[in-house]
Amino acid sequence: MYSIEQVKEGVKSPSLFKRGMINICWRGISTVSRKMLGQNDPPIPERDWDNLLLLDACRYDLFEELNSLPGELNSYYSVASNTTEYVQRTFNGNEFPDIVCVTSTPKYYKPNVEDSFHDIIHVWREDWNTELGTITAETMNKHVLQAIDEYPSKRILAHYIPPHQPFIGPTGQEIPHEVRFSGDVIAQDTEAPNLWGSIRNGEIEPDRVRQAYRENLELTLPAIEEILDELPGKTVVTSDHGNVFGSFNEWGVVGHPPYRHIEPLIKVPWLVHSNGDRKDIYEGSIDRDNTDINHELVEERLGDLGYLE
């Protein structure tokens, strides 16, 4: 539900109010949809893994097509259709003292989320690629391996940005900057100058964005393959949500707005790779002594990733 403050903001902004009403409707539709399709997979923390590599916005069908990683691939239904919803549903207000989170996205920078883990490592604070406006998989690998060494008895959850925009491949680099670095919003909000709105308005061909998205995953998978053999125990490669392309589809959705629990947005890969003995996992305390973070920096990084909140 929405707070009084959010309702007041909605009254001031008709567009925001409309977006909120659409979200409420979709929440109801999504609840029914998940029950009808039998989408009752347990949330990530309850599943069996030692290390989990989460590729942001990675559709199952594209991953299946491009995948050459060692291991057994299956599908999994995520609890959410965008990252904010995913983080809230999965971690907000819960405690996982056996998990260390390594994140390249500022979406985990919230007290009720940060306090969920034994420790959280904000890679985006120190290793942001200002030229590309993101953090590459190769850079993330370095921090994941450091966490493995520092926390050998903890589960490691690593949230990679690609294949989520910004698009860093040749096709993506040709997309105008103001489009390439803008965000994932409700498709019906055609006034917003963003990537998905540009698709909806016919300002950019869906195939160009689809190819740019594909290139992001193609550039990411070799780095994932490289790190798999260095991660001990049972490693899972998965995603928080998918993506929808096209100027219009039967759902009236493009991008990955929240609460749209349709198959293209919640069906994600679940690849399991084993390497030697399982890790001996021990629960520890929750580290709540997090260093203060510059809020302007958070907004800047989220802007680079296309979150116009």
C-alpha positions as CSV (number, residue, x, y, z in Angstrom):
1,M,0.0,0.0,0.0
2,Y,1.0,3.6,-0.4
3,S,1.8,6.0,2.5
4,I,0.1,9.3,3.1
5,E,3.1,11.1,1.7
6,Q,3.0,9.1,-1.5
7,V,-0.7,9.8,-1.9
8,K,-0.1,13.5,-1.5
9,E,2.6,13.4,-4.1
10,G,0.2,11.6,-6.4
11,V,-2.4,14.3,-6.0
12,K,0.2,16.9,-7.0
13,S,1.3,14.9,-10.1
14,P,-1.5,13.3,-12.2
15,S,1.1,11.2,-14.1
16,L,2.4,9.8,-10.8
17,F,-1.1,9.1,-9.6
18,K,-1.9,7.3,-12.8
19,R,1.2,5.2,-12.5
20,G,0.3,4.3,-8.9
21,M,-3.2,3.2,-9.9
22,I,-1.8,1.1,-12.7
23,N,0.6,-0.6,-10.3
24,I,-2.3,-1.4,-7.9
25,C,-4.2,-3.1,-10.7
26,W,-1.2,-5.0,-11.9
27,R,-0.5,-6.3,-8.4
28,G,-3.9,-8.0,-8.3
29,I,-3.4,-9.3,-11.8
30,S,0.0,-10.7,-10.9
31,T,-1.3,-12.5,-7.9
32,V,-3.9,-14.3,-9.9
33,S,-1.4,-14.9,-12.8
34,R,1.2,-16.6,-10.5
35,K,-1.4,-18.9,-9.0
36,M,-2.8,-19.9,-12.3
37,L,0.6,-20.7,-13.8
38,G,1.9,-22.4,-10.7
39,Q,4.6,-19.9,-10.2
40,N,5.4,-20.6,-6.6
41,D,9.2,-21.1,-6.6
42,P,10.8,-20.3,-3.2
43,P,12.7,-17.0,-2.9
44,I,16.4,-16.9,-3.5
45,P,17.6,-17.1,0.1
46,E,15.6,-20.3,0.8
47,R,17.2,-22.1,-2.2
48,D,20.3,-24.2,-2.0
49,W,23.5,-22.5,-3.1
50,D,26.9,-21.4,-1.9
51,N,27.5,-18.6,-4.4
52,L,24.9,-16.8,-6.5
53,L,25.7,-14.7,-9.5
54,L,22.7,-12.5,-10.3
55,L,22.6,-11.0,-13.8
56,D,20.3,-8.0,-13.9
57,A,17.3,-8.1,-16.3
58,C,18.3,-11.4,-17.9
59,R,15.6,-13.2,-19.8
60,Y,15.6,-16.9,-19.8
61,D,15.1,-17.5,-23.5
62,L,18.0,-15.3,-24.5
63,F,20.2,-16.8,-21.9
64,E,19.3,-20.3,-23.1
65,E,20.1,-19.3,-26.6
66,L,23.5,-17.8,-25.9
67,N,24.5,-20.0,-23.0
68,S,27.7,-22.1,-23.2
69,L,28.5,-22.1,-19.5
70,P,29.2,-25.4,-17.8
71,G,26.5,-26.7,-15.6
72,E,22.8,-27.7,-15.6
73,L,20.4,-25.0,-16.9
74,N,16.7,-24.8,-15.7
75,S,14.3,-21.9,-15.5
76,Y,13.1,-20.2,-12.3
77,Y,10.2,-17.8,-11.7
78,S,11.4,-14.7,-9.9
79,V,9.4,-12.9,-7.2
80,A,9.5,-9.6,-9.1
81,S,9.6,-7.9,-12.5
82,N,12.1,-5.2,-11.7
83,T,15.0,-4.7,-9.3
84,T,13.4,-2.4,-6.8
85,E,10.5,-4.8,-6.3
86,Y,12.9,-7.8,-6.3
87,V,15.1,-6.3,-3.5
88,Q,12.0,-5.3,-1.4
89,R,10.3,-8.7,-1.7
90,T,13.4,-10.7,-1.2
91,F,15.5,-8.9,1.4
92,N,13.6,-5.9,2.9
93,G,13.2,-6.4,6.7
94,N,14.6,-9.9,6.7
95,E,17.9,-11.2,8.2
96,F,20.4,-13.4,6.4
97,P,23.5,-13.6,8.6
98,D,24.9,-16.4,6.4
99,I,25.0,-14.1,3.2
100,V,27.5,-11.5,2.1
101,C,26.1,-9.3,-0.7
102,V,28.4,-7.9,-3.3
103,T,26.4,-5.4,-5.4
104,S,27.2,-3.3,-8.4
105,T,23.8,-1.5,-8.2
106,P,22.8,1.1,-5.6
107,K,19.4,-0.5,-5.3
108,Y,20.5,-2.3,-2.1
109,Y,21.4,1.1,-0.4
110,K,18.5,1.2,2.0
111,P,18.7,0.6,5.8
112,N,16.2,-2.3,5.8
113,V,18.1,-4.0,3.0
114,E,21.7,-3.3,4.1
115,D,20.8,-4.7,7.5
116,S,19.7,-8.0,6.0
117,F,23.2,-9.3,5.4
118,H,26.3,-10.3,7.4
119,D,28.0,-7.7,5.3
120,I,27.4,-5.8,2.1
121,I,30.0,-4.6,-0.4
122,H,29.0,-1.6,-2.5
123,V,31.2,-2.0,-5.6
124,W,29.5,1.0,-7.3
125,R,31.1,3.3,-4.7
126,E,34.7,2.7,-5.7
127,D,34.9,1.0,-9.1
128,W,32.3,2.7,-11.3
129,N,33.2,3.0,-15.0
130,T,32.3,6.6,-15.6
131,E,32.9,6.3,-19.4
132,L,30.4,3.4,-19.7
133,G,28.1,4.4,-16.9
134,T,28.1,1.0,-15.4
135,I,30.3,-1.7,-13.8
136,T,31.5,-4.5,-16.1
137,A,31.3,-8.2,-15.2
138,E,35.1,-8.3,-15.2
139,T,35.3,-5.6,-12.5
140,M,32.6,-7.4,-10.5
141,N,34.6,-10.7,-10.7
142,K,37.5,-9.1,-8.9
143,H,35.3,-8.0,-6.0
144,V,33.5,-11.4,-5.8
145,L,36.8,-13.3,-5.5
146,Q,37.9,-10.9,-2.8
147,A,34.7,-11.6,-0.9
148,I,35.2,-15.4,-1.3
149,D,38.7,-15.0,0.3
150,E,37.5,-12.8,3.1
151,Y,34.3,-14.7,3.9
152,P,35.0,-18.4,3.2
153,S,32.2,-19.6,5.5
154,K,29.5,-17.3,4.0
155,R,27.2,-17.6,1.0
156,I,28.1,-14.9,-1.5
157,L,25.4,-13.2,-3.4
158,A,26.8,-11.1,-6.3
159,H,24.5,-8.7,-8.2
160,Y,25.9,-7.9,-11.7
161,I,24.5,-5.0,-13.7
162,P,24.7,-6.5,-17.3
163,P,22.8,-7.3,-19.4
164,H,20.8,-4.4,-17.9
165,Q,21.4,-1.1,-19.6
166,P,23.4,1.0,-20.3
167,F,24.3,-0.9,-23.4
168,I,28.0,-1.1,-23.9
169,G,28.2,-3.2,-27.2
170,P,28.6,-1.7,-30.7
171,T,24.9,-1.4,-31.3
172,G,24.3,0.1,-27.8
173,Q,27.0,2.7,-28.3
174,E,25.1,3.9,-31.4
175,I,22.0,4.6,-29.5
176,P,21.8,8.3,-28.5
177,H,23.2,9.0,-25.1
178,E,20.0,10.5,-23.6
179,V,18.1,7.4,-24.7
180,R,20.8,4.8,-23.8
181,F,21.0,6.0,-20.2
182,S,17.4,6.5,-19.4
183,G,15.0,4.2,-17.6
184,D,12.6,1.5,-17.1
185,V,9.1,2.9,-16.6
186,I,5.5,2.0,-17.1
187,A,4.8,1.7,-20.8
188,Q,1.6,3.8,-20.7
189,D,3.6,6.9,-19.5
190,T,4.4,8.1,-23.0
191,E,5.6,11.6,-21.9
192,A,8.7,10.3,-20.2
193,P,11.9,10.7,-22.3
194,N,13.2,7.3,-21.7
195,L,14.4,4.2,-23.6
196,W,11.2,2.2,-23.3
197,G,9.0,5.3,-23.9
198,S,11.1,5.9,-27.0
199,I,10.3,2.4,-28.2
200,R,6.6,2.9,-27.5
201,N,6.6,6.2,-29.3
202,G,8.4,4.9,-32.4
203,E,11.4,7.0,-31.9
204,I,13.7,4.0,-31.8
205,E,13.3,0.6,-33.4
206,P,12.7,-2.2,-30.9
207,D,15.1,-4.4,-32.8
208,R,18.0,-2.0,-32.1
209,V,17.4,-2.2,-28.4
210,R,16.9,-6.0,-28.5
211,Q,20.3,-6.3,-30.3
212,A,22.0,-4.0,-27.9
213,Y,20.6,-6.0,-25.0
214,R,21.8,-9.2,-26.6
215,E,25.3,-7.8,-27.0
216,N,25.4,-6.9,-23.3
217,L,24.8,-10.5,-22.4
218,E,27.3,-11.7,-25.1
219,L,29.9,-9.5,-23.5
220,T,29.0,-10.7,-20.0
221,L,28.9,-14.5,-20.3
222,P,32.7,-15.0,-21.0
223,A,33.5,-13.2,-17.7
224,I,30.9,-15.4,-15.9
225,E,32.5,-18.5,-17.4
226,E,35.9,-17.4,-16.3
227,I,34.9,-17.0,-12.6
228,L,32.9,-20.2,-12.3
229,D,36.0,-22.4,-12.0
230,E,37.3,-20.2,-9.2
231,L,34.2,-20.3,-7.0
232,P,34.1,-23.2,-4.6
233,G,31.0,-25.4,-4.0
234,K,27.6,-24.9,-5.6
235,T,27.3,-21.8,-7.7
236,V,24.1,-20.6,-9.3
237,V,23.8,-18.1,-12.2
238,T,20.3,-16.5,-12.3
239,S,18.6,-13.1,-12.6
240,D,16.2,-10.8,-10.7
241,H,13.8,-10.3,-13.6
242,G,13.5,-10.3,-17.4
243,N,12.7,-7.7,-20.1
244,V,10.0,-7.1,-22.7
245,F,10.7,-5.5,-26.1
246,G,8.5,-4.3,-28.9
247,S,6.5,-1.1,-29.6
248,F,3.4,-2.9,-28.2
249,N,2.5,-6.4,-27.1
250,E,-0.5,-8.2,-25.8
251,W,0.3,-7.0,-22.3
252,G,0.8,-3.3,-23.1
253,V,4.2,-3.4,-21.5
254,V,7.8,-2.6,-22.6
255,G,10.9,-2.6,-20.4
256,H,10.6,-4.1,-16.9
257,P,8.2,-2.1,-14.7
258,P,7.3,-3.5,-11.3
259,Y,4.4,-5.8,-10.5
260,R,4.0,-7.1,-14.1
261,H,4.3,-10.8,-13.3
262,I,4.1,-12.1,-16.9
263,E,6.4,-14.8,-18.1
264,P,8.9,-12.7,-20.1
265,L,9.5,-10.6,-17.0
266,I,9.7,-13.2,-14.3
267,K,11.0,-16.4,-16.1
268,V,14.8,-16.3,-15.6
269,P,17.7,-18.7,-15.8
270,W,18.8,-21.0,-13.0
271,L,22.1,-22.5,-14.0
272,V,23.8,-24.7,-11.4
273,H,27.6,-25.3,-11.5
274,S,29.5,-27.5,-9.0
275,N,33.2,-27.1,-8.2
276,G,34.7,-29.4,-5.6
277,D,33.3,-29.8,-2.0
278,R,30.5,-27.7,-0.7
279,K,31.3,-24.7,1.5
280,D,30.9,-25.0,5.3
281,I,28.4,-22.2,5.9
282,Y,28.1,-20.6,9.3
283,E,25.7,-17.9,10.3
284,G,27.3,-14.8,11.8
285,S,26.1,-11.4,13.1
286,I,24.6,-8.7,11.0
287,D,27.0,-5.9,10.3
288,R,25.0,-2.7,10.8
289,D,28.0,-0.4,11.0
290,N,27.7,0.7,7.4
291,T,29.7,3.7,6.2
292,D,27.6,6.8,5.3
293,I,27.1,7.1,1.6
294,N,26.7,10.3,-0.4
295,H,23.0,10.4,-1.5
296,E,24.0,12.5,-4.5
297,L,26.3,9.7,-5.6
298,V,23.5,7.2,-5.2
299,E,21.2,9.3,-7.4
300,E,24.0,9.8,-10.0
301,R,24.7,6.0,-10.2
302,L,21.0,5.2,-10.4
303,G,20.6,7.8,-13.2
304,D,23.4,6.1,-15.2
305,L,21.5,2.8,-14.9
306,G,18.3,4.3,-16.1
307,Y,16.3,4.6,-12.9
308,L,14.4,7.9,-13.0
309,E,12.8,7.8,-9.5
